[in-house]
Amino acid sequence: MRDRNIYNTISAMDGVSNFHERETPHSVEDITYYEFGFDFSDMRYIGSQITSPLFTLNRLNLLFRYTLKKDTTKANLLDAINKYNSERPLIKIALTEISGKKIEVTFSSDFIADDDKISASQMVPLVNIMAPSPEDFVRFLSQKKIILSHT
């Protein structure tokens, strides 16, 4: 299971628990997909690594659900998300679902690096930067008069 450097690097980090492969790696032609998950700072991260002859794409995701405490339009919400994304270049947020007052967003960070080049000096800061993002997002939106609570 732990044949990937990204697996070994993340699972060795202080504060990481429940590291696991989500699925058996699968390939399509010369592209291989690896999926994994882990817990850090009371949050469940989902990761993936896609290898190809040209490059290796690595991604970490955090899925969060919120409840809107005050009515707003989808346009206002998307505008605030775009502003948040423009001010935080390492983390990107995507609105994945909106249903009534319930919204779901994905925080993600992508980087290109061959698996054998991944190190703790790269992963530790990334995971630590992502960890406060869900609360930072709530504070940012409250400045835009969009009030959320975590569900």
N, C-alpha and C positions, 0 to 999 in steps of 0.2 A: 504493500500500500504506500509506503513512504518513499517511493523512488524519485519523487520530484523534489528539487531543492526548495521550491516555494512551500511545499508541505512541511519540510523539516525546519525551515526558517520560521514560519508562523507558529508551528506547534511548540517551538522552543522559547517563544516570547513569554516574558513574565505577564501573568494575568490572562493568558489564553487557556481556555478549557474546551472540552468536547470537540476537539478537532476531528474531522471525519471526511472521508471522500463521500460525495453525495451520490455518485454513480460510477460505475466502471467506465474508465476512459473509452471513448469510441472514436473511430476514424472514418472519414469520408475522403476517399482518394488519399492525398498526402497532407491532410489537415486532421489534427488530433485534438479532441475536446476533453479537458479535465475539469471536474467540478468538485468543490469542497465547501465545507462550512466550519465555523468555529464560533465560540462565544468569547466576548471580551467586553468588560465594563457593563455587564448585565444586558448586552445586546447580542443578537445573533447575526453574524456576518455570513454572507454567501460569496464565494469566490469562484473564479474560473480562469483557466489558462488555455489559450488556443494556440497551438503550434502549427506553423506552416514553414515551407522552405524559405519564405521571404522574411518572416519575423515571428515573434511570439508576443501575443497580446495577453496581458494580465489585467484582471478586473476584480475589484472588491465592491460589494453592494451591501447596503443596509436598507431594509424595507421598513417603513414606519407608517402607522395609521394615526390620523388625527381627527378630532371633531371640531368643526367650526363653531365657535361660541357666539359669533355675530355674523349676520347675513353678509354675503359678498357675492360678486359675480365671478364666473369662471375666468373672464377676461382680466379682472383685477388680480385674481390669484395667479394666473399665468404671467402677468406683467411683473408681479412681485418675485416669482420664481426666476424669471429672466434676469431681473436686477440682482438677485442673490447670486446666481451663477456668474454674472459678469464681475462681481466683487470677490469671488472666491475661486481662483483659477484651478485649484487642485481637486476640488469636490464639485460634482455636478448633481443637480436635482432634476428628476423627471416626475411629472404628475402622472401616475399610472392609473388612477381611478378617482372618480368623484361621483358620489351617490348621496344626494340630499346634503346633509351637513357632514357627511363622512368623506374624508379624502385619504388617499394613499399615495405616498411619494417614495421614490427610490433615490437614495444617496449613493453615488458611485464615483469611483476613481479608476482610471485606466492608465496603464503605462506599458511601453514596449520594452522588453528586456528578455533575452534568452534565459531559460531556466537556470543554467549554470552560472549566470551573472547575478542572480538575485541574492541579496545579503540582508542581514539584520539591520545594517545601517540604512537600508532603503525601506524595509518593511515596518520597522518599529515606528518611525515618524509618521508614516502613512496611516497606520492603524490608530495611532494616538491623535492624529489630526481628524480622522473620521469620527472618533468616539463622541466628541462634544457637538458634532454637527446637528443632530436632531434638536437639541435644546437651543443652539445658536439660531437655527431656522425659526423656531417659535419666537425668540426675541426679535429677530429681524422682521418677521411679519407683524408683530405687535407694533413696531415703529411705523408700519404701513397701515395701521388701523385694521389689520386682519388678525383676529384673536383665535388661537387654537389651543386645544388641550390634547395631550397624548391619550390614545385609547388602548 
